[in-house]
Amino acid sequence: MLPTSLPQDMHHALLIGRLWVPSLGPVVVAITSQDVLDLSALAPTCSDLLEKPQAASRVREFMVSGRAARLASTTEALSNSDENNRQAQQPWFMAPCDLQAIKAAGVTFVASMLERVIEEQARGDASRAEAVRQAVVAVIGDNLRSVKPGSPESAKLKEVLLAQGMWSQYLEVGIGPDAEIFTKAQPMSAVGSGSQVGIHPGSQWNNPEPEIVLAVNSRGEVVGATLGNDVNLRDFEGRSALLLGKAKDNNASCAIGPFIRLFDEHFGIDDVRQCDLSLKVQGPDGFVLQGSSSLSQISRDPLNLVSQAMGQYHQYPDGMMLFLGTMFAPTQDRHGPGQGFTHVVGDVVSVSTPLLGTLLNQVTTSDQAPAWTYGTGALMRDLARRGLLA
């Protein structure tokens, strides 16, 4: 882990995160290019911090006041966040969220929507994917960007595809009126940058999903953004959509970080809408995969996805972290012609964009990744011990 994890415009960026301090437990912090600063006196949890009106201004004022004590060097804490070389008695960065629900929007880009249809048609068998891909594209084409989800045009397209026997549950959420919103992981279970990410050991076809993740408070206000890797099992989900929970929510299968960048005069939702994500996978076998995902090509506006996830029908009193989906669905052959891409243990996955930095993780299997043992109860006990619970 190196300072390249930080945004390119670090002199403007207002970053918050969580630092594991061995004598204290998780501490909510602000991050500058030089120092990691304690925000505990402002808010005991990330969720509480984002609930404050004008959270960005409150954080900046607190930092300027001199009340935010220095906890560590940013460079040293980043370096120690590498799980493979971590010194247990030194501070390291965790996923920047804590009590928030971790939700995800699926099938929000045309490219990934077509790949979900292909998974379904191939019944989760990677060896059939290329033949199915050609057949699907021959019928529905490969450019549906002009179709607005929920529009009269999308309804007409649905009628045509139904008549041709090509309608899919993935097309329903991709161009229908209702977005796919699902629970990616449980609160407190996400891993941060530098930690290992897990794939189910029974999966033979899987991939990373580089995404922007919005930080949303309980009032439905988007107050910041970060990066995420929605580790996905294509074979499990392809066999049945009812296996979505098993395809998505496994130990260490959700990576978020490195930090939440708060919205302020230098960064906001319009910047998110224009973000270009870069993904790189470097394998222990010398394999290299590179790809990108551009938020400008998303089918549904990020704020529309927030309103579909939270509102009068569903509340999240501790706020939520919302993955916005990806247009990246790797098809590059790795193990032979027509086999497509799948992870191997030891892959190093980086997700980056200039205004949010880099999220870096190494792939293992979910049974070999460190077990998730520190939950909400443990956090409350640590906060009570520190005298931070009113």
N, C-alpha and C positions, 0 to 999 in steps of 0.2 A: 504494500500500500504506500503510495507516494503522494505528494501534494498535488499531482495532476488530478486527484479526485475532486478538487475544488473547481468551482466555476471559473471561466476565463476572466470575467469581469469581477473578480473577487473584491475589488475596492468598492464596488457598489452593492454586492450581495449581502442580504441579511439572512443568515443561516442559523437554524436551531437544530438540535439533535439530542441524543441521549448518550451519556458517557457512563460506562460501568467503572465505578471506583471501588476497589476491593473492600475498603473499610466502610463504605456507605451503601453500595448497591447502585441502581440506575439513578443518574442525576440529569435533570433537564439543563441543557447548556446552550450557549451561543458560541458560534465558531468564527473566529477571525483568521486571517492568513497566518497569524503568529500564535494566538492563544485560544484556549478553551475556557470559557467563563461560566461560572455557576449561576443559574437562574432560579435556584430553589426558593429563594426568598420572594420571588415574583410569582412562581407557580410550582407546585410539587410534581405535577405530571405534564406531559405534552398536551394531553387532552384539556386540562385546566387552562393552560397557557393560551390555546387557540380559542377558548371560549371568551376570553377577555375582549371587550370592544376595542377596536383599533389595536389589535395585538402587535402589529409591527411597530407602531409608534411606542407602545409600552415597553417593548423589548429594547428599542434603541435608546429610550430615555433611561432605562435601568442600567444599560451598559455605560452610558455617559456619566451617570451619577456616581460611579465608582463603587457601587454596592455589589457588583458582580465579581466575586473573587476568582482569581486565576486558579484553575485546577491542573492544567497540563499544557504542554507544548502541542500545538496542532499537528506538527510533523511527527512527533514521537507517538501521539495517540493514534494517528493514521497508520503508522508503521506497525504498531502493536495490535492493530485490528486484524491483521493477517492471522487467521486461526491456525494455520500450519506452523507459525513461528511465534505464537503469542506468549508473552511473559505474564503469568497469571496474577502476579502481584503489582502489575502496572495497569493504568487505565487504558481502556479501549472503547471504540465506538460501537453502539448497538444500532438496531433499526431505530429510526427517529420517532416512531409512533409508539403509543403504549395502550391506552384503554379504548381507542377507537375501534369500531367494527372495520373489518378489512373486506371490502366489496370489490367486485370487478364487473365491467361491462364487456360482453363478448360480441364477436361478429360485427365490429364497428367499422371495418374496412373491407372493401371489395375483394382484395387479394386474399385475405384470411378467410373471408366468407366462402369463396370458391374452394379453398382448401378444406374447410369444414364439411362442405358438401361432398368433396372427394373422400374424406375420411369415412363419412357415413356410407357412401356407395361402395367403398372398398371393404367395409366391415372391419376396419382397423388393421387390415393386412397391408403392410408397406409395399410388398412385392406387386400388388395389384394397382398401386396408386397411379402410376404413369398412364396405364391404359385407361383407367377411369377418368383421369384428368383430361385426356384427349377427347373422350366421349362427352364429358360434361361441357367442355368449352365449345364443342361442335354444336351443341344444342342451345346453350344460353349465352355464348360469347364470353369474352374475358374483360369486358368493360361495362360495368353497370353504374359507373360513377354519376351518370346523369340522372339516375333514378333516385328521387328523394324518398326516404323511408316514410311510409304512411300516406303517400300522395295518391291521387287517382291513377297516375301512371303506373305506380307500383302495384295497385290493385289489378289493373289490366294485365300487367306482366304475370301476376300470379295466376290469372285465369288461363293464360297461354301455357304456362309451364305445367299447370295441373292437367290440361288437356294432353300434354305430351308425356305425362308421367314423370316429370322431372322436379316436381315441387319437393322441398325439403324443409325440415324444421329449422335449419340454419338460414335458409332464405326467408323464412317467416320472420325471424328476429333481425335479419340483415336489412330487409327492405319493407317489412311490415310496420305497423304503427307502434308496436311495443318493443323496446330494447331488451336484450338479455342482460339481466342483472343477477349475479349470483354471489354467494359467500366464498371468497377465495381462501381465507384462513381465519383462525380465531384471534381475538385480541391478545396481544403479547406474544404471539407465536412467530412473527416474522423475524427473519435473520437480516443482519445488516451487511454492509460492504466489508469484504474480507472474510466473511464466514462461508462455510461450505453450504451448497444447495443440494437438496436431495431429490433423486428420482426413485420411484418405486422399483425394487429389484425385479419385479415380475414384468416390467415394461420392456418391450423390444423396439418401440417406435415413439420417440419423444423429442422435445425441442424446447429451447428457451423462447420466451416471448417478451421482447423489450417494450416497455410501456412507460408513459407518463402516469404518475399517481397524484391525484389531487387530495389535498388536506382540507376537509370540510368540517366546520363546527356544527353543533346541534341545531343551529338556526338555518342550516343549509347554505351558509356563506362559505365560499371557497376562499381560504386565507393563505394558501401556499401550494407548492408542488414539489415533487421529488421524482426519483426514478424507481422503476420496479422491474423485476423479472418474474413473470407469471409462469413458472415452470409447468409444462403441460405434457400429459401422456396421451399421445395421439391414438395409440392402439386401444386404450381403455375407453376413451370417449367415442371412438369410431365404432366400437362394438355395440354401444348403447348410450344414448344421451342420459339415461338414468344412472350411469356410472360417472357422471360429471364430478360428484363429490370425491370419488376415489381417484379420478384423473387429475384433480386440482389440489386437494387438501391432504398432503402427506407431510411427515416430519421434514422440516427445512425446505419445503417446496415453494416458499414465498419469500423473496428477497426485496427489501425496500431500503433506499438510501442513495447516497451516503447521508444526506441531510435534507431537511425541509427548507426550501427557500420561501420566505414569507413575501406576500404581495406588498409592494410599496410603489413609490414613484418610479422605480427603476425596473420593475418586473411585475407583470400582471397576466390576466387571462388571455389577452391578445398575444402576448409572447408565447404562452403555452400553445395557442392555436397555430403558431408558425414554427414550432420546434421540429427539428429534424433529428431523429435518434439514429445513432450508429451502433451496430452490434458486431462484435468479433468473438469468435470461438477459436481457441488455440488448443489443439488436442495433444496428448502425450505421444501420439503416433505421428506427429508432424502435420496433421490435417489442419487446415485453416479455412474457416467460413466467415465471410463478411456480408453484412446486409444493412439495410436502413429502413426506417419507418417514418413517414412524414405526417405530422398531425394535420397539415393543410389538406390532406386527402381523406380525412375521417368523414364517415357518412352522416353522423349525428354530431351536433355541436356539443362540446364538453359540458356546457351548462344545461343542455337538454338532458344529458345523461345523469347529471346530478339531480335534476328535478324528477327523473323517473326512479331514482334510487331512494330519494328522501323527500318527504312532503306530508301532506295530510293523510296519506294512506300508510306511511311507514316513518317512524321516528328513530333517531339514534341519539340518545341523551348524552353520550360521550363523544359524539361526532363520528366521522368515518374517513377512511382512506379509500379512494376510489380509483382503481386501475381503469384506464380509458380504452384498453384494447390495442391491438397491433395490426399492422398490415404485413408484418414479416412472418412468412411461413416457409421455412427452408425446404427446398427440393433438391439441393445439390447432392449427388450420389457420394456416399462415403465408403460403403462396404461392397460396392459392386453395382453394375448397371441396373437401373430401375429400382434400386433399394432406397433411394432418397437419403435424407439425413436422419441420424439419431445420435444421441449423446453416448460417449464412453466415459467411464470413471477417470477423472483426472483432467477433463476439459476445463479450461479457464474461460469464463464468459465475462465480457465487459460490455456494459450498456452505457452510452455517454451522449451528452449533448452540451454545447458550450455553456449555456446559462445555468445548468444544474450539476455539471461535473461528471463523475464516472462512478458507476456501481460495478464492483468487481467481485466475482465469486468463483469458486472451484467446485466442480460437480463430483458428488459421491452418491451412494445409494441412501435412501431414507433410513434404513436400519443401521447404517454405519455412521451417519451424521450424529453429532451430539444430541442426545434426547432433549426434548423441550421439558424442562422441569421448573422453570421460574415463571409462575403465572401471577394472576391478579392478587391472590391471597398473599403470596410472598412479597409482592410490591407493597401492599398495604401494611404488612408487618414492618418492612424496612422504613416506610415513611413515618409510621407511628414511633418507631425507635428513634428516629431523627427529630421528632417533635414537629412534623410538617402537616399533620392532620388536625384541622380545626375542630 
